[in-house]
Amino acid sequence: MDELKKKLVVKAAAGLGNQMFMYANAYSSAKKIGYPLYIDNTSGYFQTKNTTHHREYSLNMFNLSAKEASKNDRYDNYISHNYKKLIRFINKFQKKKSFLTDPKGIGKKTFYKKIDNFFSDKVYIEGYFESEKYFFHNKTDILKEFKIKDSLIDKNNKYIKLLKNTNSVSVHIRRDRFVEPDFFKDKGSQPKKDIKLQDVIDYINKSISYFKKKINDPKFFIWSNNFEDLDKVFDKNNFIFIKNNNLINDFYLFNFAKHFIVGPSTFHWWGAWLNQNPDKICVRPSDNLNPSNNNDFWPNSWTVI
């Protein structure tokens, strides 16, 4: 087999947190089978009639080792997109696999399954693979891959010292996906999952009580994509709102938190997972607040509240 022809191409899609799961799994898979890794950063974002929301490729904020895929390895127009559907269907019946995606079980729920197949020279991966089980064994490498480019971050951010000098606990409240309480002016967009923000708030309050008993003088810092009316629930005198940052610097600040009340968000999941505080405590909600379709989404080491 010609080594130069071997390659593994990962399709990036959806938001930043999902893109990171896709890349981490592909990175570990490529390393396992000895193939160079390439990123298809366009096929997941060209508009089809089934597109319901607009996202953009964001992994370029990191110092990734993978290269961008060539035009021949992308499916970013209607003709190639439909051609991929055909050859992917045919490949289901072939011994050597050219296409990989999440395994699905009852109710189309995904779950962790060891990737162990006979592969073609070129492998195209598309899917979410939202479980640390796919890449935990390469965590040291993943930490390096997801290092933000220095040129994009504000190392003099005013919140860094506050996070460092307190028993800081990171809280993340996402407000563009879940059903919002009536007392919020902004009801958000049509929810993708039937998760009520009030249930998220109840989980956060229980977690706050947990940390007040668990650690000395915790300070709670709230990240959110929309702070409107949050002071109706979380008093600014008792909580610090991480405001006026862009997505990159919000993500960068997760590095300095001591502990995490992990919300139902892949963005916050990654902030907690990548944080290197050796004494960190991560709590997470019960499975009814799982934002992922993957049954193995939550790490076993995190405490359920």
Secondary structure as a PSIPRED ss2 file (coil, helix, strand):
# PSIPRED VFORMAT (PSIPRED V4.0)

   1 M C   1.000  0.000  0.000
   2 D C   1.000  0.000  0.000
   3 E H   0.000  1.000  0.000
   4 L H   0.000  1.000  0.000
   5 K H   0.000  1.000  0.000
   6 K C   1.000  0.000  0.000
   7 K E   0.000  0.000  1.000
   8 L E   0.000  0.000  1.000
   9 V E   0.000  0.000  1.000
  10 V E   0.000  0.000  1.000
  11 K E   0.000  0.000  1.000
  12 A C   1.000  0.000  0.000
  13 A C   1.000  0.000  0.000
  14 A C   1.000  0.000  0.000
  15 G C   1.000  0.000  0.000
  16 L H   0.000  1.000  0.000
  17 G H   0.000  1.000  0.000
  18 N H   0.000  1.000  0.000
  19 Q H   0.000  1.000  0.000
  20 M H   0.000  1.000  0.000
  21 F H   0.000  1.000  0.000
  22 M H   0.000  1.000  0.000
  23 Y H   0.000  1.000  0.000
  24 A H   0.000  1.000  0.000
  25 N H   0.000  1.000  0.000
  26 A H   0.000  1.000  0.000
  27 Y H   0.000  1.000  0.000
  28 S H   0.000  1.000  0.000
  29 S H   0.000  1.000  0.000
  30 A H   0.000  1.000  0.000
  31 K H   0.000  1.000  0.000
  32 K H   0.000  1.000  0.000
  33 I H   0.000  1.000  0.000
  34 G C   1.000  0.000  0.000
  35 Y C   1.000  0.000  0.000
  36 P C   1.000  0.000  0.000
  37 L E   0.000  0.000  1.000
  38 Y E   0.000  0.000  1.000
  39 I E   0.000  0.000  1.000
  40 D E   0.000  0.000  1.000
  41 N C   1.000  0.000  0.000
  42 T C   1.000  0.000  0.000
  43 S C   1.000  0.000  0.000
  44 G C   1.000  0.000  0.000
  45 Y C   1.000  0.000  0.000
  46 F C   1.000  0.000  0.000
  47 Q C   1.000  0.000  0.000
  48 T C   1.000  0.000  0.000
  49 K C   1.000  0.000  0.000
  50 N C   1.000  0.000  0.000
  51 T C   1.000  0.000  0.000
  52 T C   1.000  0.000  0.000
  53 H C   1.000  0.000  0.000
  54 H C   1.000  0.000  0.000
  55 R C   1.000  0.000  0.000
  56 E C   1.000  0.000  0.000
  57 Y C   1.000  0.000  0.000
  58 S C   1.000  0.000  0.000
  59 L H   0.000  1.000  0.000
  60 N H   0.000  1.000  0.000
  61 M H   0.000  1.000  0.000
  62 F E   0.000  0.000  1.000
  63 N C   1.000  0.000  0.000
  64 L C   1.000  0.000  0.000
  65 S C   1.000  0.000  0.000
  66 A C   1.000  0.000  0.000
  67 K E   0.000  0.000  1.000
  68 E E   0.000  0.000  1.000
  69 A C   1.000  0.000  0.000
  70 S C   1.000  0.000  0.000
  71 K H   0.000  1.000  0.000
  72 N H   0.000  1.000  0.000
  73 D H   0.000  1.000  0.000
  74 R C   1.000  0.000  0.000
  75 Y C   1.000  0.000  0.000
  76 D C   1.000  0.000  0.000
  77 N C   1.000  0.000  0.000
  78 Y H   0.000  1.000  0.000
  79 I H   0.000  1.000  0.000
  80 S H   0.000  1.000  0.000
  81 H H   0.000  1.000  0.000
  82 N H   0.000  1.000  0.000
  83 Y H   0.000  1.000  0.000
  84 K H   0.000  1.000  0.000
  85 K H   0.000  1.000  0.000
  86 L H   0.000  1.000  0.000
  87 I H   0.000  1.000  0.000
  88 R H   0.000  1.000  0.000
  89 F H   0.000  1.000  0.000
  90 I H   0.000  1.000  0.000
  91 N H   0.000  1.000  0.000
  92 K C   1.000  0.000  0.000
  93 F C   1.000  0.000  0.000
  94 Q C   1.000  0.000  0.000
  95 K C   1.000  0.000  0.000
  96 K C   1.000  0.000  0.000
  97 K E   0.000  0.000  1.000
  98 S E   0.000  0.000  1.000
  99 F E   0.000  0.000  1.000
 100 L E   0.000  0.000  1.000
 101 T C   1.000  0.000  0.000
 102 D C   1.000  0.000  0.000
 103 P C   1.000  0.000  0.000
 104 K E   0.000  0.000  1.000
 105 G C   1.000  0.000  0.000
 106 I H   0.000  1.000  0.000
 107 G H   0.000  1.000  0.000
 108 K H   0.000  1.000  0.000
 109 K C   1.000  0.000  0.000
 110 T E   0.000  0.000  1.000
 111 F C   1.000  0.000  0.000
 112 Y C   1.000  0.000  0.000
 113 K C   1.000  0.000  0.000
 114 K C   1.000  0.000  0.000
 115 I C   1.000  0.000  0.000
 116 D C   1.000  0.000  0.000
 117 N C   1.000  0.000  0.000
 118 F C   1.000  0.000  0.000
 119 F E   0.000  0.000  1.000
 120 S E   0.000  0.000  1.000
 121 D E   0.000  0.000  1.000
 122 K E   0.000  0.000  1.000
 123 V E   0.000  0.000  1.000
 124 Y E   0.000  0.000  1.000
 125 I E   0.000  0.000  1.000
 126 E C   1.000  0.000  0.000
 127 G C   1.000  0.000  0.000
 128 Y C   1.000  0.000  0.000
 129 F C   1.000  0.000  0.000
 130 E C   1.000  0.000  0.000
 131 S C   1.000  0.000  0.000
 132 E H   0.000  1.000  0.000
 133 K H   0.000  1.000  0.000
 134 Y H   0.000  1.000  0.000
 135 F C   1.000  0.000  0.000
 136 F H   0.000  1.000  0.000
 137 H H   0.000  1.000  0.000
 138 N H   0.000  1.000  0.000
 139 K H   0.000  1.000  0.000
 140 T H   0.000  1.000  0.000
 141 D H   0.000  1.000  0.000
 142 I H   0.000  1.000  0.000
 143 L H   0.000  1.000  0.000
 144 K H   0.000  1.000  0.000
 145 E H   0.000  1.000  0.000
 146 F C   1.000  0.000  0.000
 147 K C   1.000  0.000  0.000
 148 I E   0.000  0.000  1.000
 149 K C   1.000  0.000  0.000
 150 D H   0.000  1.000  0.000
 151 S H   0.000  1.000  0.000
 152 L H   0.000  1.000  0.000
 153 I C   1.000  0.000  0.000
 154 D C   1.000  0.000  0.000
 155 K C   1.000  0.000  0.000
 156 N C   1.000  0.000  0.000
 157 N C   1.000  0.000  0.000
 158 K H   0.000  1.000  0.000
 159 Y H   0.000  1.000  0.000
 160 I H   0.000  1.000  0.000
 161 K H   0.000  1.000  0.000
 162 L H   0.000  1.000  0.000
 163 L H   0.000  1.000  0.000
 164 K H   0.000  1.000  0.000
 165 N C   1.000  0.000  0.000
 166 T C   1.000  0.000  0.000
 167 N E   0.000  0.000  1.000
 168 S E   0.000  0.000  1.000
 169 V E   0.000  0.000  1.000
 170 S E   0.000  0.000  1.000
 171 V E   0.000  0.000  1.000
 172 H E   0.000  0.000  1.000
 173 I E   0.000  0.000  1.000
 174 R C   1.000  0.000  0.000
 175 R C   1.000  0.000  0.000
 176 D C   1.000  0.000  0.000
 177 R C   1.000  0.000  0.000
 178 F C   1.000  0.000  0.000
 179 V E   0.000  0.000  1.000
 180 E C   1.000  0.000  0.000
 181 P C   1.000  0.000  0.000
 182 D C   1.000  0.000  0.000
 183 F C   1.000  0.000  0.000
 184 F C   1.000  0.000  0.000
 185 K C   1.000  0.000  0.000
 186 D C   1.000  0.000  0.000
 187 K C   1.000  0.000  0.000
 188 G C   1.000  0.000  0.000
 189 S C   1.000  0.000  0.000
 190 Q C   1.000  0.000  0.000
 191 P C   1.000  0.000  0.000
 192 K C   1.000  0.000  0.000
 193 K C   1.000  0.000  0.000
 194 D C   1.000  0.000  0.000
 195 I C   1.000  0.000  0.000
 196 K E   0.000  0.000  1.000
 197 L H   0.000  1.000  0.000
 198 Q H   0.000  1.000  0.000
 199 D H   0.000  1.000  0.000
 200 V H   0.000  1.000  0.000
 201 I H   0.000  1.000  0.000
 202 D H   0.000  1.000  0.000
 203 Y H   0.000  1.000  0.000
 204 I H   0.000  1.000  0.000
 205 N H   0.000  1.000  0.000
 206 K H   0.000  1.000  0.000
 207 S H   0.000  1.000  0.000
 208 I H   0.000  1.000  0.000
 209 S H   0.000  1.000  0.000
 210 Y H   0.000  1.000  0.000
 211 F H   0.000  1.000  0.000
 212 K H   0.000  1.000  0.000
 213 K H   0.000  1.000  0.000
 214 K H   0.000  1.000  0.000
 215 I C   1.000  0.000  0.000
 216 N C   1.000  0.000  0.000
 217 D C   1.000  0.000  0.000
 218 P E   0.000  0.000  1.000
 219 K E   0.000  0.000  1.000
 220 F E   0.000  0.000  1.000
 221 F E   0.000  0.000  1.000
 222 I E   0.000  0.000  1.000
 223 W E   0.000  0.000  1.000
 224 S E   0.000  0.000  1.000
 225 N C   1.000  0.000  0.000
 226 N C   1.000  0.000  0.000
 227 F C   1.000  0.000  0.000
 228 E C   1.000  0.000  0.000
 229 D C   1.000  0.000  0.000
 230 L H   0.000  1.000  0.000
 231 D H   0.000  1.000  0.000
 232 K H   0.000  1.000  0.000
 233 V C   1.000  0.000  0.000
 234 F C   1.000  0.000  0.000
 235 D C   1.000  0.000  0.000
 236 K C   1.000  0.000  0.000
 237 N C   1.000  0.000  0.000
 238 N C   1.000  0.000  0.000
 239 F E   0.000  0.000  1.000
 240 I E   0.000  0.000  1.000
 241 F E   0.000  0.000  1.000
 242 I C   1.000  0.000  0.000
 243 K C   1.000  0.000  0.000
 244 N C   1.000  0.000  0.000
 245 N C   1.000  0.000  0.000
 246 N C   1.000  0.000  0.000
 247 L H   0.000  1.000  0.000
 248 I H   0.000  1.000  0.000
 249 N H   0.000  1.000  0.000
 250 D H   0.000  1.000  0.000
 251 F H   0.000  1.000  0.000
 252 Y H   0.000  1.000  0.000
 253 L H   0.000  1.000  0.000
 254 F H   0.000  1.000  0.000
 255 N H   0.000  1.000  0.000
 256 F H   0.000  1.000  0.000
 257 A C   1.000  0.000  0.000
 258 K C   1.000  0.000  0.000
 259 H E   0.000  0.000  1.000
 260 F E   0.000  0.000  1.000
 261 I E   0.000  0.000  1.000
 262 V C   1.000  0.000  0.000
 263 G C   1.000  0.000  0.000
 264 P C   1.000  0.000  0.000
 265 S C   1.000  0.000  0.000
 266 T H   0.000  1.000  0.000
 267 F H   0.000  1.000  0.000
 268 H H   0.000  1.000  0.000
 269 W H   0.000  1.000  0.000
 270 W H   0.000  1.000  0.000
 271 G H   0.000  1.000  0.000
 272 A H   0.000  1.000  0.000
 273 W H   0.000  1.000  0.000
 274 L H   0.000  1.000  0.000
 275 N C   1.000  0.000  0.000
 276 Q C   1.000  0.000  0.000
 277 N C   1.000  0.000  0.000
 278 P C   1.000  0.000  0.000
 279 D C   1.000  0.000  0.000
 280 K C   1.000  0.000  0.000
 281 I C   1.000  0.000  0.000
 282 C E   0.000  0.000  1.000
 283 V E   0.000  0.000  1.000
 284 R E   0.000  0.000  1.000
 285 P C   1.000  0.000  0.000
 286 S C   1.000  0.000  0.000
 287 D H   0.000  1.000  0.000
 288 N H   0.000  1.000  0.000
 289 L H   0.000  1.000  0.000
 290 N C   1.000  0.000  0.000
 291 P C   1.000  0.000  0.000
 292 S C   1.000  0.000  0.000
 293 N C   1.000  0.000  0.000
 294 N E   0.000  0.000  1.000
 295 N C   1.000  0.000  0.000
 296 D C   1.000  0.000  0.000
 297 F C   1.000  0.000  0.000
 298 W C   1.000  0.000  0.000
 299 P C   1.000  0.000  0.000
 300 N C   1.000  0.000  0.000
 301 S C   1.000  0.000  0.000
 302 W C   1.000  0.000  0.000
 303 T E   0.000  0.000  1.000
 304 V E   0.000  0.000  1.000
 305 I C   1.000  0.000  0.000
